[in-house]
């Protein structure tokens, strides 16, 4: 059974690669059990059968709504300076605006 993201956005590490997932996305295979347990306890994920369909298909971009993709990428580059690889902001699809925004929102939430 698929595990679905119920939070606005989450970050998971699978095979050393960061994945930033929006609400409604399916968690990739390979997420460790400790992370799954913590995400369930915090209400960030749920089994597919227990998830209601999202009311909106789009991510609330918040402060990034009117920011260009070029500026979003520059923000990511600036944030990543001096960070360890595991802490870097890495959108799942670097050319995809929703993935870039989700990665930034997830990083904001961690700060």
N, C-alpha and C positions, 0 to 999 in steps of 0.2 A: 504494500500500500504506500502511496506517495505521501511525503511529508511536505506541507504547504507553509509558506511564510505568512504569518498573520500580523506581523509588525509592519510599520511603514517601510522599513529596510533593515536588513541584517548583513553581517559579514561573516563568512565561514572560510576556514582554511582547509583545503583538501589537496593532499599531495604537494604541500608547500606553496600552493597558489591561492591567493585571496579571491573569493567570489563575493560580489555585492549583489544582493537579491532584493527585489521589491516585493511588496505585499502581493500575494497570489502566486508567486514563483514557486517552483518545486525545488526542494533542497537536492543538491547533487548527491550521488552515491559516494560513500567514503567519509562522510562526516563522522567524527569519533563519538562514541556513546556518551562521554562526559559532556560534550557540547550539546548533544541532543537533549540530555537530561536537564541541563541548565536552561536551554532555550524553552523547553516545555514548562519548566517551573516558573519562568518569567513571562509566559504567555506569548512568546515570540513566534512559535510554530504550533501546528496541530496536524493530526492525521487528516488526510483528504476527506474522509467520510464525515468529519466533525466541522468542516469549514463551510461557512456561508459564502456565497459569491460576493465579491467586493461590489460596493455600490458604484464605485467609479473605476474606470479602467486606467486612469492616469495617476501618476505619482504627483502629490502636492509638492511642487518645487520650492516652496517657501522663499527664502531670500535669493535663490538662484533663478527665479522665474524669468527675469529680464536680462540675464547675463549671457553673453555670447559663448558658444562652444570654445572658441579660442581662449577667452578669458577663464573659462572653467578649467581648461587644460593647463593654463598658466598657474592657476591656483593650486592644482594638484602637484605640479612640478615644484612650486615653492614649499608646499607642505612636506613633500618627500625629501627635501634637502636635509641631510644629516640623520634621517630615520633608518633604523634597521629594516632589512627587507620585509620581515613579517609585519612591520608596522606601517609600511608604505600604503598609500591610497592607490589602489589598482582596480579600475573598472573592469568588469568581466568582458565588456566589449568597448575598448577605448574610443572608438569612433561613434558610439551610440549615445546621444544626449541623455536619455533616461538612465542609462547605466552610469554615466559620468555623474549626474546629479545624485543618484542613489548612493554612489560611493562617497561623495562629499557629505551627504546627509548622515550616512553611517559614521563617518569620521567625526563629524560635529557631535554626534550622540556620545561618542567615546570620550570626547574631551571634557 
